């Protein structure tokens, strides 16, 4: 029954969201902007994609606020478009915005060679991409966690070693497309950050 403490807060959050959506849904239907939430979510994803392309940590505050800024900009555009009467229905305008934001995000992410996982998460979603320690506390097997982090660190170090070898190979750099080289460099920088975080987590574990 250990799963119950883990699920209780998501269940409570689901009940709260149900009430919020029921209230807001009435207003959404009244205003004829039924799919505006999907469009704004896709615009937010576009903002997160842009943050990744400029080198921000996809889980950092900078990426969050940039994504939030894109969302506010999209909401402002929708509000402005609704205030002006035109020949294009509001629902059609929202659908166009969704399609354009989705295509732009996919196109932009495809240019980032080392970010295929983020592209997959954006397309299919990942409800478990959070730090479990934030929402669920339980006794940790120090030895098992030490082994896990050690294996993860070794895996990252090996990948970075291969990346460093490629970047040090002048012949490879001269023949490879610029986009591939840029992707390797970006992944190399990301690996450096991951290695630092994993090493820090490993060092923070209490001794046996």
ZAMARGU-4260 file (C-alpha; in steps of 0.2 Angstrom, whole numbers, plus 5000, padded with zeros to 4 digits):
<rodrens>
0) 5000/5000/5000 | 5015/5011/4998 | 5008/5018/4982 | 4993/5027/4992 | 5004/5041/4999
5) 5011/5044/4982 | 4994/5045/4974 | 4984/5055/4987 | 4991/5072/4982 | 4989/5070/4963
10) 4971/5064/4967 | 4967/5080/4977 | 4975/5090/4963 | 4964/5082/4950 | 4948/5086/4960
15) 4954/5104/4962 | 4957/5105/4943 | 4941/5097/4939 | 4932/5111/4949 | 4943/5125/4940
20) 4940/5118/4923 | 4921/5116/4926 | 4920/5134/4931 | 4931/5141/4917 | 4924/5129/4904
25) 4907/5138/4905 | 4916/5155/4901 | 4926/5147/4887 | 4911/5140/4879 | 4901/5157/4881
30) 4915/5166/4872 | 4917/5154/4858 | 4936/5150/4862 | 4934/5131/4865 | 4951/5126/4860
35) 4961/5141/4866 | 4969/5131/4880 | 4977/5119/4867 | 4983/5133/4857 | 4991/5142/4872
40) 4999/5126/4878 | 5007/5124/4861 | 5013/5142/4861 | 5021/5139/4878 | 5029/5123/4870
45) 5036/5134/4857 | 5043/5146/4870 | 5051/5131/4879 | 5059/5126/4862 | 5066/5143/4859
50) 5074/5142/4876 | 5082/5126/4872 | 5089/5133/4856 | 5097/5148/4864 | 5105/5136/4877
55) 5094/5138/4892 | 5092/5124/4904 | 5075/5116/4899 | 5071/5114/4917 | 5077/5130/4923
60) 5068/5147/4928 | 5074/5155/4912 | 5065/5143/4901 | 5050/5143/4912 | 5048/5162/4911
65) 5052/5163/4892 | 5038/5150/4890 | 5026/5160/4901 | 5030/5175/4891 | 5026/5166/4875
70) 5010/5161/4883 | 5005/5179/4888 | 5010/5185/4871 | 4998/5172/4863 | 4984/5177/4875
75) 4986/5195/4870 | 4985/5191/4852 | 4970/5181/4854 | 4962/5195/4864 | 4966/5208/4851
80) 4960/5197/4837 | 4943/5194/4846 | 4941/5213/4849 | 4942/5216/4831 | 4928/5209/4820
85) 4935/5201/4804 | 4931/5188/4792 | 4940/5174/4800 | 4930/5166/4815 | 4939/5166/4831
90) 4939/5147/4832 | 4948/5146/4815 | 4961/5159/4821 | 4964/5148/4836 | 4966/5133/4825
95) 4978/5142/4814 | 4989/5148/4829 | 4989/5130/4836 | 4995/5123/4819 | 5008/5136/4816
100) 5015/5135/4834 | 5016/5116/4833 | 5024/5116/4816 | 5037/5130/4822 | 5041/5120/4838
105) 5044/5104/4828 | 5054/5113/4815 | 5065/5122/4828 | 5068/5107/4839 | 5073/5097/4823
110) 5088/5109/4822 | 5094/5104/4839 | 5103/5088/4836 | 5104/5082/4854 | 5087/5086/4859
115) 5077/5072/4852 | 5070/5067/4870 | 5063/5085/4872 | 5055/5083/4855 | 5047/5067/4860
120) 5041/5073/4877 | 5033/5089/4869 | 5024/5078/4856 | 5018/5063/4867 | 5019/5071/4885
125) 5028/5064/4900 | 5018/5066/4917 | 5033/5059/4927 | 5046/5071/4922 | 5048/5079/4939
130) 5059/5076/4954 | 5050/5063/4964 | 5058/5069/4980 | 5048/5085/4979 | 5031/5076/4980
135) 5035/5060/4989 | 5047/5057/5003 | 5052/5039/5009 | 5067/5031/5016 | 5081/5030/5003
140) 5092/5015/5002 | 5109/5024/5002 | 5119/5009/4995 | 5107/5007/4981 | 5106/5026/4977
145) 5125/5026/4978 | 5126/5012/4965 | 5113/5020/4954 | 5122/5037/4954 | 5139/5029/4951
150) 5132/5020/4936 | 5124/5035/4929 | 5140/5045/4932 | 5150/5032/4923 | 5138/5032/4908
155) 5138/5051/4907 | 5157/5051/4908 | 5159/5039/4894 | 5147/5048/4883 | 5157/5064/4886
160) 5173/5056/4883 | 5166/5051/4866 | 5160/5068/4863 | 5177/5076/4868 | 5185/5064/4856
165) 5174/5069/4841 | 5177/5088/4845 | 5195/5085/4846 | 5196/5076/4829 | 5200/5090/4816
170) 5196/5078/4802 | 5179/5075/4808 | 5175/5093/4811 | 5181/5097/4794 | 5170/5084/4785
175) 5154/5084/4797 | 5140/5096/4793 | 5140/5112/4804 | 5123/5107/4812 | 5130/5090/4817
180) 5145/5098/4825 | 5135/5111/4834 | 5123/5098/4841 | 5138/5088/4847 | 5145/5104/4856
185) 5128/5108/4863 | 5126/5090/4870 | 5144/5091/4877 | 5140/5106/4887 | 5124/5098/4893
190) 5134/5082/4898 | 5146/5094/4908 | 5131/5100/4918 | 5124/5083/4920 | 5140/5076/4927
195) 5142/5091/4939 | 5124/5088/4945 | 5126/5069/4947 | 5143/5071/4955 | 5136/5084/4967
200) 5121/5072/4971 | 5133/5057/4974 | 5144/5068/4986 | 5129/5073/4996 | 5124/5056/5000
205) 5128/5052/5018 | 5141/5039/5022 | 5137/5022/5027
</rodrens>
